[in-house]
Amino acid sequence: MFEEERHEQIIRLLRGGRMISVNEIAKRLFVSEATVRRDLNALEKEGVVRRVYGGAVLVGGNRDVPLQMRETEAMEAKQRIGRAAAALVQENDVIVLDASSTVYSMIPYLKEFKNVVAITSGLKTAMALGERHIKTYLTGGLMIDNSYSMIGEHAQELIRRLNADIFFFSCRGVTEDGRMTDSSVEEAQLRQLIFQHAKRRVFMAAGNKIGRDYFYVIGRVNEMDDIICDQPVPDAFSTPDEKGHTPRIWRGE
């Protein structure tokens, strides 16, 4: 098991909120206690876990996980989802991309468009778009230092002036009954504002996010226009909403 995979597994073990001992983690992951200690030290430096006597606890089950760690989670699934999302973009579109690692994964698959305009709240996303010579606007605002995401009134001011064709976004988790949830209130509220200024809303999520539940609810997935996932999704995702609207389901393959 690679280091990134172990880190992901450790975080999952700690998500229940209780302290887990080094010995228990070692047994669960079939690795040595020395390896677990090194992993916990690395995660503590990232601010994700806190070492306690004999083990570790997660630094708040709803704390934001650094972007660098999220990028290594479900990488192959995100690549498949990103490829499917990029195929929805057409010449002359005005697209909005959030700062999530899932949405970032679509950038390598974008064609060499001449007239596409992109708006993003993600600093790293903006840089990647610029490398592909896509005309890009960064929302500006206060940057969250572990996600390079822009939030606050300055970001919202630009969004309020937008008339976008497609909004590509993700979130930390989506429940079996279809609630999209996140741990960053400011980023979630910015997404909710973009919902009002985009003609098409595309929700991108790897299958490992299904069943994860965080404290801030962004909205319901069946209210979106498109859902892209690498796995079959629960029936609730495609249940018509109060207006009879049903999202299109795309399989990232």
N, C-alpha and C positions, 0 to 999 in steps of 0.2 A: 504494500500500500504506500503510495507516495505521500510526502509530507502534507501537501494541500488537502488530500483526501482525509488524512488523519485529523487535520484541523477541523474540517467540516463535520466529521463524525463526532469529535469531542464537543463541538458546539451543540450538535443535536442532542447528545447525551445530557448536556447541562440545561437544555431548554425547559425542563420541568421545574426549574427554580430551586432545586435542592443541591446541597453540596455532594459531589461524587469524589470518592477517594482515588488516588493514583493507582492503587491496586485494582480497583474495580474497572477503571478505564483501560488499564493494561489487559485485563482479562477479556473485556468486551471487544477490544481491537486486535487481540492476539499479538501484542508487541511487549517489549520489555518496559519495566517501570522507569528505567533511565530514559528511554525514548519518550515516554509520556511526560516526564518532567521537562525535557527539552521543549516539547511541543507547548506545554503550559506556560513556560517562560516566554516563548515567542508570542503566544496569544496575549499574555499579560502586557507585553511591551506594546502590542497593538491596541490595548485598552479594552479588549473583548472579554477577558476573564479576570478574576481576582483570585490569587493564590491564598488558600487558608491552610491551617495545619492539616497535613495529610492528604490534601486534595485541592479542589477549586470550585468556584461558583461563577456563573455567568454574571457579567456586570449589567444587570437589569435585562430581563427577558425581552424587553421592548427597545433596547438600545440599538442604535444604528450600527451595522457591521461595516467596517471600512471597505471602500470600493475595491481595493486590491484583493481582498478576500472574496468578495462577491463575484469578481471576474473569474475566479478559478472554480466556482461552484457550477456544476451541470454544464460544463463548457460545450460538450458535443450537442446537447439539447439546444442550447442557446444559438449555436451556429446554424442548426437546422431551422429554428424559428426565425432567425435573422434573415436567412436566405428567402424564406417564404414572405416575410414582411417587405423586403426590398423589392420583390416582384410586384408589389401593389403600387409602387411609385411610378408615375408617368411624367413625361416631359411637360414642363410648365406648371407643375404642382407647387403649391406652397405647403411645406411639411413642417410639423413641430415634433421634436424628439425630446423626451425627458432625459434625465441624467442617469438612468438605470443602466446596469451592466447588460441586461437583456437587450435593450434597445440599441446600445452601443454595438452589439454583435451584428446588426444589420448593415453597418456602414461598409464593410469590405465587399458586400454584394451589390451595392448601388452601382448603376451603370454610369457611364461618363456623360451625365446630363449637361446640357448647355444652359437651360433656362429654369432649372429647379431652384427654389429658394428654401433654405432651411432655417428654422429658429430653434434654439435649444437653451435649456437652463444648465447644461452640463459643460464645464470647461473642457474636460477631456474629450467629450463628444464633439465640441466645436472645433478642436484642433484636428481631430480625425477627419471631419467633414472638409476642413480647409485643405488638408493634404490631398483630397480628391478634387480640389478646385471647384467645390460647390459653394455658391454664394451663401454665406452663413451669418446670421445675426445671433449674438449671445445676449440673453435677456439682461445681463447685469444684475446687480443686487449684492446681498451679503452671501459670501461663499461658506458653505459648510466644509470644514477642513478635512473631514475624513471621506467625503464623497465628491468633492469638487463640484457641488451643485449650488446653484444660485437660488436664493429665496428672498422674500421681503417685498416691500412696496415698489422698489425700482423694477424688480422682475415683473410684478403684477401690472405695473403701468404699461409696459410694452405689450403684454398679453391682451390687455383690454382694447388695444388698438388693432388687433389682428383680425384677419379674415382668412383662416387657413383651410386647406383642402383636407389634410389628414393629420391626425395626432397619433403618434406611436408612443405607447407608454407601458409600464409594468408596475409592480408593487411587490411588497415583501411576501404577501400571502393571500390566498383566496380560499374561503371556506367551502365545504361541500355544498352548502346551500346557496353559494354564489355571491357572498359579500367580499369585495376587494378591500384588503386591510393593509395598514402600514404603521410603522413606528415613528416616522418623521411627520409631525403634524404640518409643518411649514411646506414640505415638499408635496404632501397630499393635498393641501389646500390650493397650491399652485396648479396641480393637475385638475382639480375640480373647476378652477377658473378657465382652464384651457378647454375643458369639455364644452363650455358655452360659446367658444370662438372657433370651433373646428367643425366642418361639415361631416367628417367621418372620424370615428374614434376606434382605434385598433389596439386591443389589449393583447399583450404578448407575455406568456408565462410558461416556464418549464413545468413539467408535471410534478416535480418535487415541491412546488409551491402550493399545490392543492392540499387542503387540510391544515395549512398553517394559518393561525389566527392572531392578529395583533390588535392593539387597542383602538386605533383610529380607522373608522370605516370610510372609504372613499366613495363607494357607491356599489351598485349591483352589476355584476358582469353581464347579465342578460339585457341591460340597458345600453350596452355598447353596440357598435355596428359590426365589428369583427373580433373574433377570438382566434389567436394562433397558439397552439400548444403542440408539443411533441408526443403527447399521449391522448387517449380518449378522455373526454371530459364528462363530469357528472351531468345527468339529465337536467338539473336545475339551471345549468349554464345556458341552455337553449330553450328554456320555458318562456313563453311570451310574457312580456311585462304588462303593466296595467293598460298600456295603449295598444297592446296586441303586437308589439314589435319583437322580432326574433333575430338575434345576431347570426351572422354567417360564421361557421366553424371551419377553420383551416388547420390542416395537419402539417406541422413542420417536419419535412422528411428530407 
